[in-house]
């Protein structure tokens, strides 16, 4: 049986109104991502990279065009349906980690699974945190973790519900070079083990070169490299 494409984007455009003018953020984007494939999207700040990633996650709605995630028409869904698809199919790693400060590392990783009603959430979260080298930090809150440790917690959280698609927005952007390399190694290793597709937005050419395909975004237009 042929697996559907993980991502299909057709003629995707997005504008925002600035005063009396329409500012074009994305222009006629076309993109396909196969199951298990890793791609990088590079480009200058303000070129539209993070906006595209938000569209793929269903966090923003395009002005026009189509987005299919594992065959599901994201562009036709309402907010509740997009949230459901996100919970079932998509893991997200943010540059700023976005951990909940009041929760421990373990509780942060368990959260998406608990929201889905998974019964083995605690056991799986401990397993993932051990996998990312944080077995001794389970009960530490984010304020007691370094930036690299917080990003490792965020990666463990992203893999918690076994998503077939992982989206990463500048996952090493707030880390020093040495820590960034270690986090990138972890991200690619876990992605390879899970067999998920990976889409990374990054300024880091070394990180981009590790992906199977690279795209360049400039002034809202996406081109393969």
Beta strands, then each sheet from edge to edge (+ up, - down):
strand 1: 7-18
strand 2: 21-33
strand 3: 38-42
strand 4: 64-69
strand 5: 72-73
strand 6: 90-93
strand 7: 165-169
strand 8: 197-201
strand 9: 213-218
strand 10: 221-224
sheet 1: 2+ 1- 4+ 5-
sheet 2: 6+ 7+ 8+ 3+ 9+ 10-
end
